[in-house]
Amino acid sequence: MNRSLRLLLGRAVEALLVVVGLASLVFFALRLLPGDPARLVLGDEASAGELARVRATLHLDEPLLAQYGRFLRGLFTLDLGDSFRRPGTAAMERVGAALLPTAELATVAVGLGATLGVGIAVLASGPWLPPGGRRWIDRALIAVAAAPLVAFAPVVTWALAARLRLVPLPGDPDAGAAGLLFAGALLALPLAAHVGRIARASLAEVARAPFLAVAGAKGARPLRVWVVHALPAVVGPIVTTVATQLGALLGGAVVLERMFERWGLGTLILEAYSTRDLPVLEGAVVAAGLLFVVAQALGTATLLVIDPRARSGRA
Amino acid sequence: MRARRVLDLVPLVLVLAASALAAALAAEPAGRLDPARAWSSPSASSILGCGEAGVDLLPLVASAELRAIALAVAVALLGFSIGTPLGAAAALVRGRLERGVDRACDLVQAFPSFILALAVLSAVRVPSRVHIGAVFALTAWAPFARLALAQTRVLRDAAFVEAAVALGRGRAGVLFGHVVPNLLGVVAVQLGSTAAAIVVSEAALAFVGLGPRDGVSLGGVLDQGVAAMLRAPHVLVVGAVAVFVTSGAMLVAGRAAAQR
């Protein structure tokens, strides 16, 4: 079999295992940890009749294996039952509605972060800056990569949106594209720093490669040498970095959604958590896992398309 | 070199000392409410000002820092003691186990662990610090295992390991007697960044409302700060600086292990 196809198939099976594993973890955590899920839903004052009703609705009165089978079946048919707090609305419907804004935010953040990071790395690698300037860029990249989003995002928002009023608050319904862009930029900053560091190191490795000297000798300008000739050679590490940062990015999206009260998967998970809407909670966590593995698979596929070394297994 | 190593520990020691001092000398217990002084700015009586319902920020932040550091160090050490032998054993056994552990590390490190934490914590009514620590430990082993695996790939062909095998030591004997002791220096480098990441994650969890039940958490201070961004910006600044300083001190302290 073709190596690329085998790699992609392997990743797809792995992705499936990850999603099922995550879903099972959530399923068993809710049922096996001490504490009765029905009591978690209703609170301590619930009567025996109410508890019995909730157990029946959530099928908690069935044997564990039967529940698990039902849960897995629901997972593959995308039907985890009705939202417990909004009877009549399918849990997956609510999850689907929340998935889009989060995917939008994550996509903007990945686009901005990758572009910014690569741009900075090219700027710091080419002949445009004095050595002192490059060293400052390297230091700034390390500092931003280490800065916690949960601490700097609120401060930047306070300064830019509340004090200087340069940008709208992303949670504001009128904020529109500008709000999305601002929230995406906040989320993109740590990613840009990680991408910048890796791209900078990879570019430094190819800086003395003969093919760049040839391009220069044939009269290509520095910008062309670095962007057209050097950059494609280091796409692999950049895509891998973006893929490894996706998990942190999704976590950051939850924090930002909570901070800006912006609707999305994060707000849905938190709402389902506080109201103990188990079907929605399970669905939302699985959707977050799915978003993550799909993006990872896209990363692998992109790499295979762009880099012939990855296809032949030499990368 | 030794002086540099001691220097790297200074920020963490300072944070610890300042927090312990502030917590010990505080006139009132952390978290006492006094609505009359709600959201008041920093003053002589409360150096960092007050937050929601008049909670004095100085004792609150000091105890929150101490608890965050304790949690982070405990979880990082747990991850270290699980991940190091696991990675080393996988590389010694080679074959399928090695590839499996390698790929598992990849996945766990890239995984949205924050969302995993939210999901698992939803199974308990109000998360305690033990719950939060346990959830972080689910993923904290991976970076240590990955480092141990990479380093053992180099060590497993070393003459002293071959000699130990030739002398008839079993796998466990080689692992714990010869390989793991030689890994510790390299793998310990990761302790600082793992601990820093846990400080930040704990703050993020508390920020979104999954903090410990006593409410003493840096994320809780940040949450108050965001809610009163316009009225009392000092709360936000205090919370953000505290998270920065605590995680930064952990990162710098981690470098002490790196300089060998």
Interface residues (C-beta under 8 A of the other chain):
Chain A: E14 V18 L22 L25 V26 A29 L30 L33 G35 P37 L40 A146 A147 P148 L149 V150 A151 F152 P154 V155 T157 W158 A162 A243 T244 Q245 L246 G247 A248 L250 G251 V254 V255 R258 M259 G266 I269 L270 A272 Y273 S274 R276 L281 V285 A288 G289 F292 Q296
Chain B: R103 D106 L107 Q109 A110 F111 P112 S113 F114 I115 L116 L118 A119 V120 L121 S122 A123 V124 R125 A196 V200 S201 A203 A204 F207 V208 G209 L210 G219 L222 G225 V226 M229 L230 P233 L236 V237 G239 A240 V241 V243 F244 S247 G248 L251
